[in-house]
Amino acid sequence: MPLYDQFASIYQRGPYIRFSQGLAESVLPEYLEELGIEPTDLLDIACGEGSFAVAMAQLGYNVTGIDQSERMIELARERARAADVPVNFLVEDMRSIPFEDAFDLVTCFFDSLNYMLTVKDLQESFQGAYRALHRGGFYIFDMNTIYGLAVDWMRQETTIQNEADDFIEIHRQDFDYENQVATMMITVFKQRDELWERFDETHQERGYPIADIQFLLHQTGFEIAGMFGSLNKRGEVQTTSPRVWFTARKPG
């Protein structure tokens, strides 16, 4: 079964969407103003259940959101209808983005790029974002660092991530130091009538050395316009930064 197909409905009820909504409500608009750009056409890669894309559409952007999970896209379309805003949601793989010279801004948030487990996959995702942008357009994304996956994720090997009257979500983490791959095993017990059903999903994220990410961006053709340990505070990347934020520009 494809990743997120069962987990999507639980995901949208969890703490995850606060990350995307916070970006749309203040962090990203302030940062775009700081960059001195006013993009109108936005592509949100790995848009998930659409919380970021819909929030940006409510701000007046022309938004397209793509995700490889059909179930996530269904939920995203429901969110857009409920908010009464037009967003073009499509089922697409970030390694084969079907757009060319179509957007002023491309985003990919919440460590979605860490799901690219090979250098080839990561480079193909960068190339797709590059093709999708107008000249002079910006690509803004975040990734978990190796430290974030190897240390922060491992502080608690088993956690209750989310709990409600009708479900409980349990995470178990492991880290492969040789391949720099973190594995998160998600177990959900969900109430169905008087019974409880269980389903499991395994999620893997790879950490990349920051120098390798920079190299791949340059090789793709991007100029690196910013790199931060925190986009909110514009903080520098530290050896203990759990996340790195990149702003890349397509020369124009």
N, C-alpha and C positions, 0 to 999 in steps of 0.2 A: 504494500500500500504506500502511495507517495507520502513524503514527509509533510506534516501539518494537516493532512486530510482529516484525521480524527482530532488532533490537538487544536485545530483552529478555533473551534467554538469555546474551548477553555482559555486559549490564549487571549481572546478578546475580552475576557472577564478578569484577566490578571493585571498585575502592576505594570506590564510591559508598555501599554499604550501611553502611560504618563510620560515616558521617554520621548515619544514622537510628538505628543501634544505640546510638551514644554518647548521643543524645538520650534514648532510652528508659531506658538503664541508670542514668543519674545526673542529667543536666542538667535534664530536664523534671520528674521527681519532686521534685527539690530546689526548683525554681522554683515548682511548685504548692504545696508546703509553705510557701514564703515568702509566696505570695499568700494563704495561709490558706484554701484550698479543697480539697475532697475529692470530685472528680468521679467518677462511676461509669460513665456512658455516654459513649463517645468515638466521634466520627466523624473518620476520617483521610481527608482529601481528597487525591487524586493519590497513592494509597498505593503505587503501583509494585508491586514484587515482594513487598511485605508485611513487610519486615524490622521496621519500626517498629511496625506494627499487631500483629504476632505477639508482639513483645517486650512491648508494653503489655498484651496479653491474658494473658501469663504473669505479669504483676504483679497480675492480678485484675480488670482493667477489662473491661467489656462493650464490645467493639470492633466497629465497622462500618468497612470500608475500601472506597473507591470509586476507580476509575480508568477512563479512557476506552479504555485498551488492553486488548483481550480477552486477549492473550498475557500481559500483566503480571498480570492477575487469575488466570489459570490457574496461573502460578508462585506467586502469593500463596496460593492454595488448597492447593497442594502443600506450601508451607512450613508452613502451619497444621496440615495433617494430620501432617507429620513431627514437629512440636512437640507434637501431641496437645492443641491448644487450640482452642476454638470462636471463630471470627471470621467475621462475615458479610461476604463480599467480593462486590461488585457492579460490573458494568460501567455506569458513569454518567459523564456530562460535568459538570464542575464549574460550568458555566454554567447548568445546569438541574437542580439538586440536588432530588430528589423527597421531601425530608423536611420536617416542620414540627413544631416544639416537641418534639423527640425526644432531644436530647443536652445534657449538662452542659458538654461540651468539644468544640470542633472544632479540628482542626489541619490545616495545609497546609505542608509543609516542602520543603526542598532546591530553592528558587527555582522551584517549579512554577507559581506565579502569574505569573512572568515570561513564561510561554508565552501569556499573554493579551495579544495584540498590539494590541488596541484598548481605549480607555477603556470602551466599552460592555461588552466581554467581562469586563474586570476588575471593573466594577461589578456585573455579573450574578453573578459568582462570590462577591463580598462579600454580595450580597443572598441568595444561596442559603445561605451559612453563617449569616447572621442568622436566616433562617426556621427553619433546622434546630435552633437553640439554644433551650433553655428560657430564660425570663427570668432574668437574673442569671448566665447562662452565659458562658463565655470562648472567644474565638477567638484562637489563637496561630499565627502564620505568619512566614515569612521571605521576603525577596526580594533578588535581586542589585540593588545600586545602579547608577546610571549609571556611576559611577567603576569599580565592579567589572567591568562589562561592557566599558567603553571602554578601561580601563587594564590591570586584572589579566588579563582574558581575552586581551589583545593582547600581553602580554609575550613570548609565544612563538606565532608565527602557525601553526606546525606542531609537533605533539608526538606522541610515542608514548605514549598514555595508559595502555595495558595490554598485556601480552604474556604468553603462555603457550605451552606446547608445541604446542597445536593452534589458536591464533589470535593475531592481532596487531591492535590497535585504534589507528587513527591519527586525530588531530583536526586540522582546519585552521579557523582563526577569521578572521572579518572583522567590521568594525563600520561601520554606516551612521550617521554623526553627525547627519545631518539628521532621521532618524526615530528615533534612539536605539535601534536594533535591532542586536543581535549575531547573527551567523549562524555556527553551528558545523557544519562538514561532517565527518561521521563515516564513515570507510572501515574496513571490517573484512575481513581475509583469514582465512578459517576452513577448517581442514582437513576434508575429507570423503573418507574412505578414503585413497587415494594421491594424490588431487588436492586443490587448494586452490580455494575459491570466494570471490568478492568480492561484498560488498554495500555499499551506500551509503545513509546517511540524512542529511537536512538538518534541523537543529534551529535554531529562532529564538527568541530571548528579547528582550523589550523592557524597557528601563530607564525607570522613572518618577521624576520629582522627588518627594522625600519629602513635600513640601507637598501634592502632588496625591493621594498615597495617603491622607494624613490627611483631606483634603477628602472623598474618596469614602467613607471609613469613617464620617465624621460624617454625610454625606448619607444613608447607608444606615440610620443610627440608632444606630451604635455609640458608646460612650464609649471613648476611648483610655486604657488603664490602664498602658501601658508601651511604651517604644520604646528599643531598644538597638542598639549596633553589634556586641555579642557577648552572646548569651543566657547563655553559660557564666559570663562574668565580669561580666555586667550593665553592660558598658561603654557609655558614651555614644556616640552616632553622631557620627563625625567626617567631615570632607570627603573623607577617604581611606578610609572604611570600605567594604569590598567588598560587605558584606551588611548589611541592616537587619532587625531582628526587631520585630514588633508584637504587643502583647497588647491585644485589644479586648474590651469587655464589652457584652453586651446588657442594657440597663437593666431592672431588675426591681423 
